[in-house]
Amino acid sequence: MNFKLNSILRPHILSLTPYSSARDEYTGREGVFLDANENALGSATVANYNRYPDPYQWAIKERLAPLKGVRPEQIFLGNGSDEPIDLLIRATCTPEQDSVLVMPPTYGMYEVSANINNVPLIRIPLTPGFQIDLPVVLAAIQENTKLLFVCSPNNPTGNLIDRQAVLSLLEQFNGLVVVDEAYIDFADTESMTALLDQFPNLVVLQTFSKAWGLAALRLGMCFASEELIRVLNKIKPPYNISAPTQELALDAIDHVTQKEEMVAKILAERAVLSEKLLSLPLVQQVYPSDANFLLVRFDQPGGPDAKTVFDHLISQQVIVRDRSKVKLCEGCLRITVGTADENSRLLEVLSQMKVLERA
Ligand SMILES: *Cc1c(COP(=O)(O)O)cnc(C)c1O
């Protein structure tokens, strides 16, 4: 397949003149800066944040690139992953005309973002084993389908998506294949970023919200061809990543071993929690997980249904995610792996619930 990015971009995006910020027009660091209408005296707080931040976050990208095996120019940073998801849709899909394909059960934000942009959605469910239904997906793709979202490891099912199926999509779909790797640090597999130079239609999303423990900062990563990253840079708000976020992200990258230690602990806890959950009479199934959460099926015959378990947990101030009404996840709750103490508390509350003897 001979993929041409320009052929799937919206025409007005191709010809758009982007906002040129003061920091675009002069990139030097030394000088008397009277160009951006900042407050030269300082800030009305303890630290000084009176200067606009680097619009392209080069310091972070230069540190991140070797860690991820990509070039800095292949990185886009967004205000959470939500921002690149929205920008990718806006760059490629004309509302009421071009479509986005998603494979539920999956992360809800792809659909919400398409809806906000008034972009039609094609939904092709995963197979009962939570894998891509390749022939059905390929048959459902239309001339004006621009984007396809694959979440791997998938939320809320927790499993990795078969790599071969993603490769088939990359080879056969003349649009962008967006692989959301928000949970990749918890999986025993390589990132798809290694394939970026081979597939110009590949986009990989990662985030600082999960393994890095920085959900409150709102910092998402998007890896793609340099050509596509240039388009995203053109349509993003000029200063989309704040200076404190950039500083803290740089500090986190300096402490990457701390992230790795936390991931190792979470993986160990995941194994313990999974085993202990399975030993509870009211638990019917614990799905294998490549992420930092477990999909757990309740609805044991004679036992309380998932909603009853969910409500009881809430009454004891243990909050999990009710996925029991989601197709293919019937009877399931999604449980994030917590600290050892938090997991023990969850297990304690669950073990208080009785499974009735069947007559
Ligand atoms: C948590 C999560 C994200 C991260 O979103 P942010 O906006 O970066 O916090 C992205 N994708 C999936 C599938 C997630 O579960």
PDBQT file of the ligand as one rigid body, heavy atoms in Angstrom, charges set to zero:
ROOT
HETATM    1  C1  LIG A 401      -5.921   6.044  30.949  1.00  0.00    +0.000 C 
HETATM    2  C2  LIG A 401      -5.922   5.915  29.474  1.00  0.00    +0.000 A 
HETATM    3  C3  LIG A 401      -5.342   6.899  28.680  1.00  0.00    +0.000 A 
HETATM    4  C4  LIG A 401      -4.668   8.089  29.279  1.00  0.00    +0.000 C 
HETATM    5  O1  LIG A 401      -5.346   9.239  29.069  1.00  0.00    +0.000 OA
HETATM    6  P1  LIG A 401      -4.674  10.615  29.533  1.00  0.00    +0.000 P 
HETATM    7  O2  LIG A 401      -5.569  11.608  28.889  1.00  0.00    +0.000 OA
HETATM    8  O3  LIG A 401      -3.281  10.630  28.967  1.00  0.00    +0.000 OA
HETATM    9  O4  LIG A 401      -4.684  10.637  31.013  1.00  0.00    +0.000 OA
HETATM   10  C5  LIG A 401      -5.327   6.728  27.306  1.00  0.00    +0.000 A 
HETATM   11  N1  LIG A 401      -5.861   5.636  26.747  1.00  0.00    +0.000 NA
HETATM   12  C6  LIG A 401      -6.408   4.666  27.489  1.00  0.00    +0.000 A 
HETATM   13  C7  LIG A 401      -6.938   3.458  26.827  1.00  0.00    +0.000 C 
HETATM   14  C8  LIG A 401      -6.480   4.786  28.867  1.00  0.00    +0.000 A 
HETATM   15  O5  LIG A 401      -7.065   3.810  29.584  1.00  0.00    +0.000 OA
ENDROOT
TORSDOF 0
